[in-house]
Amino acid sequence: MSGHSKWSQIKHKKGIADHKRGQLFSKLSKAISIAARRGPDPDQNLDLKNAIEYARTFDLPKDNIERAIKRVTDKDSAQLEELVIEAVGPSAVNLIIIAITDNKNRTISEIKKTLLDGEAKMAQQGSVMWAFDKTAEGFVPKYPLEIDEAAKIKLDKLLETLDDNEDVQEIYTNY
């Protein structure tokens, strides 16, 4: 049998699934905390109400939601900050990366390294944003781009790696 057991396979798959779920819960909690800055009462703060409803669709526990809201009112906790990072990827695909972090320098350096590894680079503020319209659903490209299969594979790998970053909330592209 040499070390192959059904339990080992199940344990491995469950570990991966639990890790992904933990990352998702962390991202949802950060989004709630950012929305709670405008007020901790969901009845008075539409952004917070929407963030909570969205988190509930993924079964985020009530305790986690309350903790995320409390984090904003607690003066001793690290303050979260929202970052909008513009980048240009393979085949000149425009990227807008929304991140929420408690350490701006660490997050920017992690994203910069991921972009470099994925044959992309950070762009100056405003150099990519013009190609998108900001709507209630996020950023919608004004001029969608078609790319070849090789660039698509590189871009998909880059987007997957960026999405694995705990601080990255949303990624928008014009592809």
FENSULGI-V333203 format. One line per field, one symbol per residue. ss: DSSP state (2 for helix, 1 for strand, 0 for the rest). phi: phi as a letter, one per 40 degrees, with the letter a starting at -180 (. if undefined). burial: 1 if it has 9 or more other ideal C-beta (glycine too) atoms within 8 Angstrom, else 0. Layout:
ss->???
phi->???
burial->???
//
This chain:
ss->0000022222222222222222222222222222220000000002222222222220000222222222222000000011111111022201111111100222222222222220001100000022211110011110000000222222222222222200011111100
phi->.fgbbcccccdcccccccccccccccccccccccccccicccccbcccdccccccccbgccdccccccccdcccccccccbcbbbbabcdffccbbbbbbabadccccccccccccccfbacbcdgcbdccbbcbcchbbccbdbbbccccccccccccccccccccccbbbbbc
burial->0000000110000000000000111111111111110000000010011111011101010001101110110000000100111111111011111111100000110111011101010010000110110000001110001010001101101110110010111011111
//
